[in-house]
Amino acid sequence: MLEKLKQTLLGRKETGPFRVPGQIHDGSRLLALATDDLTDLLFHIPLLSAVRRTWPGASLDFLVPEAFAPLVIPSGLARQVMVYSDKQLVNWKPAYRNLQRTLAGAGYDVSFVLSQQPAPALEALGLACGAALRCGPSHGGAWPAVNLELRRRSEAEGYAGERLARLAPFLGLDGGILRHTWPLPTDKLRQVAQLVHFNKPRPEELLVGIDPGPDKSGRALSHKNLVFLVQQLKTQLNCRVVPLSGPGGAERTKQFEGELTSPVPPAFNRDTLLETVLLLCQCDLFLAGNTDLFHFAVAEGVPTLGLFGKHVEDRWRPASRPRCRVLSVAKGEKVDIATLMEGVDAVTGDVETGGGQSVGVIPPGVGPEPAPGA
């Protein structure tokens, strides 16, 4: 009786048996639960997109942070997009219990917790929704909320953006149909391309995006040193620079933009996540640390230079992507402009190179530092 009471309080619902592959079909109802880590959402999109293409009759609902909704809604993947605030994921509050009850009555067959790290509150919602198959991150406390977890083979597994492809055969998917790109609306892509053309009328002028925001560990390059990098680039390239940032980076982006000598065209809207990603896709070159937008740029095939510190784990380094190269960032050592331009040429030219190769270090003081408030 105590066990039944415990499961009732946790929102646990009895679920039926499942089999893999074969659990997903044209009549299935699926629920995707996203954390506030945008990169994890991006890394799961190849699987979810493949599910929608393979079984067009299946319905897919999303539960996401409010800031992600403008990006998810026009993707064409979702039948319904629900949003939550941080306080709704506190499991002892009435708002969380209401969310559990809402999901429990929806009749889901499969749930996905879109995270590679433990997410107990979302995992419990995946269980509460009644789904027989519950995919999620692998950790000691995953069961019973998660019953299909992807376990790490070793510490040297390669880029985290590709490891989820290992789930494809268990979901009944052909791995060959997985696409890394985010499904952006083509009409809006055309609109932004025209907008960039009118505000950058000289075809030879490159549009260079820079993300000044903190990386996945909370460290960031200082504005002073980013301005130094912009000055170096402008001695070698005819370019226009536009600061771009993901969720949580708006304040640093505004400060950095104020230190640039050339103003950003006011027509370049970056108020929502969708507008930011659409503009990112028009960049001829993108520079960033280990940020959400770095991984978006890599997925979209934008020529990308990563400014990574030695603290960044190998799982964040996209070594197999030809249009990406990672520059090793360290304080106290200097790199000449030739090294910087070698990276630019490698990602913007015809020469293919592995993204994980370290080609140099950034000048003194350019190494990552803790971002304010991190």
For each residue, the residues with C-beta under 8 A, 3 or more apart:
1: 4 5
2: 5 6
3: 6 7
4: 1 7 8
5: 1 2 8 9
6: 2 3 9 10
7: 3 4 10 12
8: 4 5 11 12
9: 5 6
10: 6 7 91 124 127 128
11: 8 97 100 101 104 124 125 127 128
12: 7 8 124 127 128 144
13: 104 127 128 129 130
14: 130
15: 18 127 130 131 132 134
16: 132
17: 132
18: 15 23 132 133 147
19: 22 23
20: 23 133 148 170 171 172
21: 24 169 170 171 172 173
22: 19 25 172
23: 18 19 20 28 109 110 132 133 171 172
24: 21 28 30 51 55 58 109 110 133 171 172
25: 22 28 55 57 58
26: 55 56 57 58
27: 57 58
28: 23 24 25 55 58 59 109 110
29: 58 59 61 106 107 108 109 110
30: 24 51 58 59 60 61 108 109 110 111 112
31: 60 61 62 63 103 106 108 110 111 112 126 129 131
32: 44 48 60 61 62 63 111 112 114
33: 62 63 111 112 113 114 119 122 125 126
34: 40 41 62 63 64 65 68 114 115 122
35: 40 41 65 113 114 115 117 119 122
36: 65 86 247
37: 40 41 115 117 292
38: 41 42 68 246 247 273 292 296
39: 42 43 216 292 295
40: 34 35 37 43 44 114 115 116 117
41: 34 35 37 38 44 45 64 68 72 114
42: 38 39 45 161 182 292 295 296 299
43: 39 40 46 114 116 160 161 164 295
44: 32 40 41 47 48 112 114 164
45: 41 42 48 49 75 77 182 183
46: 43 49 50 164 165 178 179 180
47: 44 50 51 112 164 165 167 168 171 173 178
48: 32 44 45 51 52 60 77 112
49: 45 46 52 53 77 178 179 183
50: 46 47 53 54 168 173 174 177 178 179
51: 24 30 47 48 54 55 58 60 171 173
52: 48 49 55 56 58 60 76 77
53: 49 50 56 177
54: 50 51 172 173 174 177
55: 24 25 26 28 51 52 58
56: 26 52 53
57: 25 26 27
58: 24 25 26 27 28 29 30 51 52 55
59: 28 29 30 79
60: 30 31 32 48 51 52 77 78 79
61: 29 30 31 32 78 79 80 81 82 106 108
62: 31 32 33 34 72 77 78 80 81 82
63: 31 32 33 34 82 83 84 103 122 125
64: 34 41 68 69 72 81 82 83 84
65: 34 35 36 68 69 83 84 85 247
66: 69 83 84 85
67: 70 247 273
68: 34 38 41 64 65 71 72 83 247 273
69: 64 65 66 72 73 81 83
70: 67 73 74 272 273 274 275
71: 68 74 75 182 272 273 274 277
72: 41 62 64 68 69 75 77 78 81
73: 69 70 78 81
74: 70 71 184 185 188 274
75: 45 71 72 78 182 183 184 185
76: 52 183 185
77: 45 48 49 52 60 62 72 183
78: 60 61 62 72 73 75 81
79: 59 60 61
80: 61 62
81: 61 62 64 69 72 73 78
82: 61 62 63 64
83: 63 64 65 66 68 69
84: 63 64 65 66 88 89 99
85: 65 66 88
86: 36 89 90
87: 90 93 95
88: 84 85 93 95 96 99
89: 84 86 96 121 122
90: 86 87 93 95 96 121
91: 10 96 120 121 124
92: 96
93: 87 88 90 96 97
94: 97 98
95: 87 88 90 98 99
96: 88 89 90 91 92 93 99 100 121
97: 11 93 94 100 101
98: 94 95 101 102
99: 84 88 95 96 102 103 125
100: 11 96 97 103 104 124 125 128
101: 11 97 98 104 105
102: 98 99 105 106
103: 31 63 99 100 106 108 125 128 129
104: 11 13 100 101 128 129 130
105: 101 102
106: 29 31 61 102 103 129
107: 29 130
108: 29 30 31 61 103 111 129 130 131
109: 23 24 28 29 30 131 132 133
110: 23 24 28 29 30 31 131 132 133 134 135
111: 30 31 32 33 108 125 126 127 129 131 133 134 135 136
112: 30 31 32 33 44 47 48 126 135 136
113: 33 35 119 122 123 126 134 135 136 137 146
114: 32 33 34 35 40 41 43 44
115: 34 35 37 40 118 119 122 136 137
116: 40 43 137 160 164
117: 35 37 40 137 139
118: 115 123 137 139 141 142
119: 33 35 113 115 122 123 136 137
120: 91 123 124 141 145
121: 89 90 91 96 124 125
122: 33 34 35 63 89 113 115 119 125 126 136
123: 113 118 119 120 126 127 134 136 137 142 145 146
124: 10 11 12 91 100 120 121 127 128 145
125: 11 33 63 99 100 103 111 121 122 128 129
126: 31 33 111 112 113 122 123 129 131 134 136 145 146
127: 10 11 12 13 15 111 123 124 131 134 144 145
128: 10 11 12 13 100 103 104 124 125
129: 13 31 103 104 106 108 111 125 126
130: 13 14 15 104 107 108
131: 15 31 108 109 110 111 126 127 134
132: 15 16 17 18 23 109 110
133: 18 20 23 24 109 110 111 147 148
134: 15 110 111 113 123 126 127 131 145 146 147 148
135: 110 111 112 113 146 148 149 167
136: 111 112 113 115 119 122 123 126 142 145 146 148 149
137: 113 115 116 117 118 119 123 142 146 149 150
138: 142 146 149 150 151 152
139: 117 118 142
140:
141: 118 120
142: 118 123 136 137 138 139 145 146 149
143: 146 147
144: 12 127 147
145: 120 123 124 126 127 134 136 142
146: 113 123 126 134 135 136 137 138 142 143 149
147: 18 133 134 143 144
148: 20 133 134 135 136 167 170
149: 135 136 137 138 142 146
150: 137 138 163 164 166 167
151: 138
152: 138 155 157
153: 157
154: 157
155: 152
156: 314
157: 152 153 154 160 163 315
158: 162 163 314 315 319 320
159: 162 163 315 316 317 318 319 320 321 356
160: 43 116 157 163 315 316
161: 42 43 164 180 295 298 299 318
162: 158 159 165 320
163: 150 157 158 159 160 166 315
164: 43 44 46 47 116 150 161 167
165: 46 47 162 168 175 178
166: 150 163
167: 47 135 148 150 164 170 171
168: 47 50 165 171 173 174 175 178
169: 21 172 173 175
170: 20 21 148 167
171: 20 21 23 24 47 51 167 168
172: 20 21 22 23 24 54 169
173: 21 47 50 51 54 168 169 177 178
174: 50 54 168 177
175: 165 168 169 178
176:
177: 50 53 54 173 174
178: 46 47 49 50 165 168 173 175
179: 46 49 50
180: 46 161 298 299
181: 184 299 300 301
182: 42 45 71 75 277 296 299 300
183: 45 49 75 76 77
184: 74 75 181 188 189 274 277 278 281
185: 74 75 76 188 189
186: 189 190
187: 190 191
188: 74 184 185 191 192 274 278
189: 184 185 186 192 193 278 281
190: 186 187 193 194
191: 187 188 194 195
192: 188 189 195 196 275 278 279 281 282
193: 189 190 196 197 282
194: 190 191 197 198
195: 191 192 198 199 267 268
196: 192 193 199 200 207 268 279 282
197: 193 194 200 201
198: 194 195 201 267
199: 195 196 265 267 268
200: 196 197 205 207 240 265
201: 197 198
202: 205 238
203:
204: 238
205: 200 202 238 239 240
206: 237 238 239 240 284 285
207: 196 200 239 240 242 282 283 284 285
208: 230 233 237 239 240 241 242 283 284 285 286 287
209: 241 242 243 244 279 280 283 285 286 287 288 293 297 302
210: 226 229 230 241 242 243 244 256 286 287 288
211: 243 244 245 246 249 253 286 287 288 289 291 293 294
212: 220 221 223 226 243 245 249 252 253 255 256
213: 220 245 246 248 249 252 253 288 289 291 293 371
214: 217 218 219 220 248 249 252 289 291 371 374
215: 218 219 220 289 290 291 308 309 312 368
216: 39 290 291 312 316
217: 214 290 311 312
218: 214 215 370 371 374
219: 214 215 289 309 311 368 369 370 371 374
220: 212 213 214 215 252 289 368 369 370 371 374
221: 212 225 226 289 307 329 362 366 367 368 369
222: 225 226 365 366 369
223: 212 226 227 252 255 256 259
224: 227 228 259 365
225: 221 222 228 229 362 363 365 366
226: 210 212 221 222 223 229 230 256
227: 223 224 230 231 256 259 260
228: 224 225 231 232 363 366
229: 210 225 226 232 233 287 340 362 366
230: 208 210 226 227 233 234 241 260
231: 227 228 234 235
232: 228 229 235 236 337 340
233: 208 229 230 236 237 239 241 340 344
234: 230 231 237 239 241
235: 231 232 337
236: 232 233 337 341 344
237: 206 208 233 234 285 344
238: 202 204 205 206
239: 205 206 207 208 233 234 284 285
240: 200 205 206 207 208 262
241: 208 209 210 230 233 234 260 262 264
242: 207 208 209 210 264 268 279 283
243: 209 210 211 212 253 256 257 260 264
244: 209 210 211 253 270 276 279 280 283 286 293
245: 211 212 213 248 249 250 252 253 276 291 293
246: 38 211 213 249 273 276 291 292 293 296
247: 36 38 65 67 68 273 292
248: 213 214 245
249: 211 212 213 214 245 246 252 253 291
250: 245 253 254
251: 254 255
252: 212 213 214 220 223 245 249 255 256 371 372
253: 211 212 213 243 244 245 249 250 256 257 270
254: 250 251 257 258
255: 212 223 251 252 258 259
256: 210 212 223 226 227 243 252 253 259 260
257: 243 253 254 260 264
258: 254 255
259: 223 224 227 255 256
260: 227 230 241 243 256 257 263 264
261:
262: 240 241
263: 260
264: 241 242 243 257 260 268
265: 199 200 268
266:
267: 195 198 199
268: 195 196 199 242 264 265 279
269: 272 275 279
270: 244 253 275 276 279
271: 275
272: 70 71 269 275 276
273: 38 67 68 70 71 246 247 276 277
274: 70 71 74 184 188 277 278
275: 70 192 269 270 271 272 278 279
276: 244 245 246 270 272 273 279 280 293
277: 71 182 184 273 274 280 281 293 296 300
278: 184 188 189 192 274 275 281 282
279: 192 196 209 242 244 268 269 270 275 276 282 283
280: 209 244 276 277 283 286 293 296 297 300 302
281: 184 189 192 277 278 300 302
282: 192 193 196 207 278 279
283: 207 208 209 242 244 279 280 286 297 302 303
284: 206 207 208 239 303 348
285: 206 207 208 209 237 239 302 303 304 305 344 347 348
286: 208 209 210 211 244 280 283 293 294 297 302 303 304 305
287: 208 209 210 211 229 304 305 307
288: 209 210 211 213 291 293 294 297 304 305 306 307
289: 211 213 214 215 219 220 221 294 306 307 308 309 329 368
290: 215 216 217 294 306 308 312 316
291: 211 213 214 215 216 245 246 249 288 294 295
292: 37 38 39 42 246 247 295 296
293: 209 211 213 244 245 246 276 277 280 286 288 296 297
294: 211 286 288 289 290 291 297 298 304 306
295: 39 42 43 161 291 292 298 299 316 318
296: 38 42 182 246 277 280 292 293 299 300
297: 209 280 283 286 288 293 294 300 302 304 324
298: 161 180 294 295 301 302 304 318 321 323 324 355
299: 42 161 180 181 182 295 296
300: 181 182 277 280 281 296 297
301: 181 298 323
302: 209 280 281 283 285 286 297 298 323
303: 283 284 285 286 323 324 344 347 348
304: 285 286 287 288 294 297 298 323 324 325 347 355
305: 285 286 287 288 324 325 326 327 343 344 347
306: 288 289 290 294 317 324 325 326 327 355
307: 221 287 288 289 327 329 362 366
308: 215 289 290 312 316 317 326 327 328 329
309: 215 219 289 312 329 330 367 368
310: 328 329 330
311: 217 219 368
312: 215 216 217 290 308 309 316 317
313: 316 317
314: 156 158 317 319 356
315: 157 158 159 160 163
316: 159 160 216 290 295 308 312 313
317: 159 306 308 312 313 314 326 355 356
318: 159 161 295 298 321 324 355 356
319: 158 159 314 354 355 356 357
320: 158 159 162 354 355 356
321: 159 298 318 324 355
322: 352 353 354 355
323: 298 301 302 303 304 347 355
324: 297 298 303 304 305 306 318 321 347 355
325: 304 305 306 343 346 347 353 354 355 357 359
326: 305 306 308 317 355 356 357 358 359
327: 305 306 307 308 335 339 340 343 358 359 360 361 362
328: 308 310 358 359 360 361
329: 221 289 307 308 309 310 361 362 366 367 368
330: 309 310 333 361 362 367
331: 364 365 366 367
332: 364 367
333: 330 361 363 364
334: 361 363 364
335: 327 339 340 360 361 362 363
336: 339 340
337: 232 235 236 340 341
338: 341 342
339: 327 335 336 342 343 359 360
340: 229 232 233 327 335 336 337 343 344 360
341: 236 337 338 344 345
342: 338 339 345 346 359 360
343: 305 325 327 339 340 346 347 359 360
344: 233 236 237 285 303 305 340 341 347 348
345: 341 342 348 349 351
346: 325 342 343 349 351 353 359
347: 285 303 304 305 323 324 325 343 344 353
348: 284 285 303 344 345
349: 345 346
350:
351: 345 346
352: 322
353: 322 325 346 347 357
354: 319 320 322 325 357
355: 298 304 306 317 318 319 320 321 322 323 324 325 326
356: 159 314 317 318 319 320 326
357: 319 325 326 353 354
358: 326 327 328
359: 325 326 327 328 339 342 343 346
360: 327 328 335 339 340 342 343
361: 327 328 329 330 333 334 335
362: 221 225 229 307 327 329 330 335 366 367
363: 225 228 333 334 335 366
364: 331 332 333 334
365: 222 224 225 331
366: 221 222 225 228 229 307 329 331 362 363
367: 221 309 329 330 331 332 362
368: 215 219 220 221 289 309 311 329
369: 219 220 221 222
370: 218 219 220 374
371: 213 214 218 219 220 252 374
372: 252
373:
374: 214 218 219 220 370 371
